[in-house]
Amino acid sequence: MSQNMNSIWNYLNRDPHQEDPTPLDLWVDGAVLGLLIAAAILIWALA
């Protein structure tokens, strides 16, 4: 699990000047962020 989080973290923190983000990249970033927020809310609600 932590390895997966590290790869997501590295993906989100990649160099923005390396390549221009396409709409798909922005959508993926939004989806990942939404999933992380949803997971945090779910964990908080169940705690």
Backbone atoms as SQL, in Angstrom:
CREATE TABLE atoms (id INTEGER PRIMARY KEY, chain TEXT, resi INTEGER, resn TEXT, atom TEXT, x REAL, y REAL, z REAL);
INSERT INTO atoms VALUES
  (1, 'A', 1, 'MET', 'N', 0.836, -1.209, 0.000),
  (2, 'A', 1, 'MET', 'CA', 0.000, 0.000, 0.000),
  (3, 'A', 1, 'MET', 'C', 0.864, 1.249, 0.000),
  (4, 'A', 2, 'SER', 'N', 1.894, 1.273, 0.877),
  (5, 'A', 2, 'SER', 'CA', 2.736, 2.471, 0.951),
  (6, 'A', 2, 'SER', 'C', 3.540, 2.641, -0.341),
  (7, 'A', 3, 'GLN', 'N', 3.889, 1.528, -0.986),
  (8, 'A', 3, 'GLN', 'CA', 4.607, 1.625, -2.261),
  (9, 'A', 3, 'GLN', 'C', 3.711, 2.286, -3.304),
  (10, 'A', 4, 'ASN', 'N', 2.426, 1.933, -3.297),
  (11, 'A', 4, 'ASN', 'CA', 1.480, 2.530, -4.231),
  (12, 'A', 4, 'ASN', 'C', 1.326, 4.019, -3.942),
  (13, 'A', 5, 'MET', 'N', 1.260, 4.384, -2.665),
  (14, 'A', 5, 'MET', 'CA', 1.142, 5.796, -2.295),
  (15, 'A', 5, 'MET', 'C', 2.378, 6.568, -2.742),
  (16, 'A', 6, 'ASN', 'N', 3.567, 5.944, -2.613),
  (17, 'A', 6, 'ASN', 'CA', 4.799, 6.609, -3.036),
  (18, 'A', 6, 'ASN', 'C', 4.789, 6.869, -4.536),
  (19, 'A', 7, 'SER', 'N', 4.312, 5.899, -5.314),
  (20, 'A', 7, 'SER', 'CA', 4.289, 6.088, -6.766),
  (21, 'A', 7, 'SER', 'C', 3.287, 7.178, -7.138),
  (22, 'A', 8, 'ILE', 'N', 2.141, 7.240, -6.443),
  (23, 'A', 8, 'ILE', 'CA', 1.168, 8.306, -6.689),
  (24, 'A', 8, 'ILE', 'C', 1.779, 9.646, -6.320),
  (25, 'A', 9, 'TRP', 'N', 2.449, 9.699, -5.166),
  (26, 'A', 9, 'TRP', 'CA', 3.070, 10.952, -4.703),
  (27, 'A', 9, 'TRP', 'C', 4.108, 11.430, -5.705),
  (28, 'A', 10, 'ASN', 'N', 4.951, 10.489, -6.187),
  (29, 'A', 10, 'ASN', 'CA', 5.970, 10.851, -7.179),
  (30, 'A', 10, 'ASN', 'C', 5.326, 11.334, -8.470),
  (31, 'A', 11, 'TYR', 'N', 4.218, 10.709, -8.857),
  (32, 'A', 11, 'TYR', 'CA', 3.527, 11.116, -10.084),
  (33, 'A', 11, 'TYR', 'C', 2.973, 12.529, -9.941),
  (34, 'A', 12, 'LEU', 'N', 2.358, 12.809, -8.790),
  (35, 'A', 12, 'LEU', 'CA', 1.774, 14.133, -8.579),
  (36, 'A', 12, 'LEU', 'C', 2.844, 15.215, -8.459),
  (37, 'A', 13, 'ASN', 'N', 4.039, 14.830, -7.997),
  (38, 'A', 13, 'ASN', 'CA', 5.105, 15.810, -7.791),
  (39, 'A', 13, 'ASN', 'C', 6.143, 15.792, -8.903),
  (40, 'A', 14, 'ARG', 'N', 5.800, 15.226, -10.060),
  (41, 'A', 14, 'ARG', 'CA', 6.748, 15.203, -11.172),
  (42, 'A', 14, 'ARG', 'C', 6.983, 16.634, -11.662),
  (43, 'A', 15, 'ASP', 'N', 8.089, 16.809, -12.345),
  (44, 'A', 15, 'ASP', 'CA', 8.462, 18.145, -12.807),
  (45, 'A', 15, 'ASP', 'C', 7.447, 18.659, -13.826),
  (46, 'A', 16, 'PRO', 'N', 6.734, 19.749, -13.521),
  (47, 'A', 16, 'PRO', 'CA', 5.720, 20.243, -14.452),
  (48, 'A', 16, 'PRO', 'C', 6.300, 20.804, -15.742),
  (49, 'A', 17, 'HIS', 'N', 7.598, 21.157, -15.718),
  (50, 'A', 17, 'HIS', 'CA', 8.222, 21.711, -16.914),
  (51, 'A', 17, 'HIS', 'C', 8.718, 20.612, -17.855),
  (52, 'A', 18, 'GLN', 'N', 8.626, 19.383, -17.383),
  (53, 'A', 18, 'GLN', 'CA', 9.135, 18.275, -18.184),
  (54, 'A', 18, 'GLN', 'C', 8.279, 18.078, -19.434),
  (55, 'A', 19, 'GLU', 'N', 6.964, 18.234, -19.278),
  (56, 'A', 19, 'GLU', 'CA', 6.073, 18.084, -20.412),
  (57, 'A', 19, 'GLU', 'C', 4.802, 18.870, -20.144),
  (58, 'A', 20, 'ASP', 'N', 4.179, 19.349, -21.193),
  (59, 'A', 20, 'ASP', 'CA', 2.940, 20.093, -21.015),
  (60, 'A', 20, 'ASP', 'C', 1.817, 19.135, -20.641),
  (61, 'A', 21, 'PRO', 'N', 1.048, 19.454, -19.598),
  (62, 'A', 21, 'PRO', 'CA', -0.044, 18.564, -19.203),
  (63, 'A', 21, 'PRO', 'C', -1.166, 18.583, -20.236),
  (64, 'A', 22, 'THR', 'N', -1.635, 17.408, -20.583),
  (65, 'A', 22, 'THR', 'CA', -2.770, 17.304, -21.496),
  (66, 'A', 22, 'THR', 'C', -4.045, 17.266, -20.653),
  (67, 'A', 23, 'PRO', 'N', -5.201, 17.483, -21.248),
  (68, 'A', 23, 'PRO', 'CA', -6.453, 17.372, -20.480),
  (69, 'A', 23, 'PRO', 'C', -6.582, 16.024, -19.772),
  (70, 'A', 24, 'LEU', 'N', -6.060, 14.964, -20.391),
  (71, 'A', 24, 'LEU', 'CA', -6.125, 13.653, -19.750),
  (72, 'A', 24, 'LEU', 'C', -5.298, 13.642, -18.471),
  (73, 'A', 25, 'ASP', 'N', -4.106, 14.252, -18.510),
  (74, 'A', 25, 'ASP', 'CA', -3.266, 14.322, -17.310),
  (75, 'A', 25, 'ASP', 'C', -3.996, 15.061, -16.192),
  (76, 'A', 26, 'LEU', 'N', -4.646, 16.168, -16.547),
  (77, 'A', 26, 'LEU', 'CA', -5.363, 16.940, -15.537),
  (78, 'A', 26, 'LEU', 'C', -6.530, 16.134, -14.985),
  (79, 'A', 27, 'TRP', 'N', -7.199, 15.377, -15.844),
  (80, 'A', 27, 'TRP', 'CA', -8.333, 14.554, -15.402),
  (81, 'A', 27, 'TRP', 'C', -7.851, 13.459, -14.456),
  (82, 'A', 28, 'VAL', 'N', -6.718, 12.847, -14.813),
  (83, 'A', 28, 'VAL', 'CA', -6.163, 11.791, -13.956),
  (84, 'A', 28, 'VAL', 'C', -5.759, 12.374, -12.605),
  (85, 'A', 29, 'ASP', 'N', -5.107, 13.546, -12.624),
  (86, 'A', 29, 'ASP', 'CA', -4.729, 14.184, -11.356),
  (87, 'A', 29, 'ASP', 'C', -5.968, 14.441, -10.503),
  (88, 'A', 30, 'GLY', 'N', -7.028, 14.951, -11.122),
  (89, 'A', 30, 'GLY', 'CA', -8.267, 15.216, -10.399),
  (90, 'A', 30, 'GLY', 'C', -8.883, 13.940, -9.855),
  (91, 'A', 31, 'ALA', 'N', -8.846, 12.874, -10.642),
  (92, 'A', 31, 'ALA', 'CA', -9.418, 11.606, -10.205),
  (93, 'A', 31, 'ALA', 'C', -8.637, 11.038, -9.019),
  (94, 'A', 32, 'VAL', 'N', -7.306, 11.093, -9.094),
  (95, 'A', 32, 'VAL', 'CA', -6.472, 10.596, -7.993),
  (96, 'A', 32, 'VAL', 'C', -6.728, 11.404, -6.732),
  (97, 'A', 33, 'LEU', 'N', -6.783, 12.734, -6.890),
  (98, 'A', 33, 'LEU', 'CA', -7.037, 13.594, -5.740),
  (99, 'A', 33, 'LEU', 'C', -8.417, 13.294, -5.151),
  (100, 'A', 34, 'GLY', 'N', -9.407, 13.109, -6.008),
  (101, 'A', 34, 'GLY', 'CA', -10.759, 12.788, -5.548),
  (102, 'A', 34, 'GLY', 'C', -10.798, 11.460, -4.800),
  (103, 'A', 35, 'LEU', 'N', -10.069, 10.467, -5.295),
  (104, 'A', 35, 'LEU', 'CA', -10.033, 9.163, -4.630),
  (105, 'A', 35, 'LEU', 'C', -9.379, 9.274, -3.262),
  (106, 'A', 36, 'LEU', 'N', -8.290, 10.043, -3.170),
  (107, 'A', 36, 'LEU', 'CA', -7.611, 10.209, -1.886),
  (108, 'A', 36, 'LEU', 'C', -8.526, 10.915, -0.887),
  (109, 'A', 37, 'ILE', 'N', -9.231, 11.950, -1.342),
  (110, 'A', 37, 'ILE', 'CA', -10.147, 12.673, -0.456),
  (111, 'A', 37, 'ILE', 'C', -11.292, 11.753, -0.023),
  (112, 'A', 38, 'ALA', 'N', -11.846, 10.988, -0.974),
  (113, 'A', 38, 'ALA', 'CA', -12.939, 10.065, -0.655),
  (114, 'A', 38, 'ALA', 'C', -12.476, 9.018, 0.359),
  (115, 'A', 39, 'ALA', 'N', -11.266, 8.511, 0.195),
  (116, 'A', 39, 'ALA', 'CA', -10.737, 7.519, 1.131),
  (117, 'A', 39, 'ALA', 'C', -10.557, 8.129, 2.518),
  (118, 'A', 40, 'ALA', 'N', -10.057, 9.368, 2.572),
  (119, 'A', 40, 'ALA', 'CA', -9.862, 10.035, 3.866),
  (120, 'A', 40, 'ALA', 'C', -11.200, 10.254, 4.565),
  (121, 'A', 41, 'ILE', 'N', -12.205, 10.674, 3.811),
  (122, 'A', 41, 'ILE', 'CA', -13.534, 10.891, 4.399),
  (123, 'A', 41, 'ILE', 'C', -14.117, 9.563, 4.888),
  (124, 'A', 42, 'LEU', 'N', -13.946, 8.508, 4.103),
  (125, 'A', 42, 'LEU', 'CA', -14.472, 7.196, 4.482),
  (126, 'A', 42, 'LEU', 'C', -13.805, 6.702, 5.760),
  (127, 'A', 43, 'ILE', 'N', -12.477, 6.839, 5.836),
  (128, 'A', 43, 'ILE', 'CA', -11.746, 6.413, 7.035),
  (129, 'A', 43, 'ILE', 'C', -12.200, 7.232, 8.239),
  (130, 'A', 44, 'TRP', 'N', -12.370, 8.544, 8.051),
  (131, 'A', 44, 'TRP', 'CA', -12.798, 9.421, 9.142),
  (132, 'A', 44, 'TRP', 'C', -14.204, 9.052, 9.594),
  (133, 'A', 45, 'ALA', 'N', -15.075, 8.748, 8.644),
  (134, 'A', 45, 'ALA', 'CA', -16.459, 8.409, 8.979),
  (135, 'A', 45, 'ALA', 'C', -16.531, 7.087, 9.737),
  (136, 'A', 46, 'LEU', 'N', -15.645, 6.150, 9.407),
  (137, 'A', 46, 'LEU', 'CA', -15.679, 4.833, 10.053),
  (138, 'A', 46, 'LEU', 'C', -14.933, 4.822, 11.380),
  (139, 'A', 47, 'ALA', 'N', -14.074, 5.791, 11.596),
  (140, 'A', 47, 'ALA', 'CA', -13.251, 5.812, 12.810),
  (141, 'A', 47, 'ALA', 'C', -14.094, 6.152, 14.037);
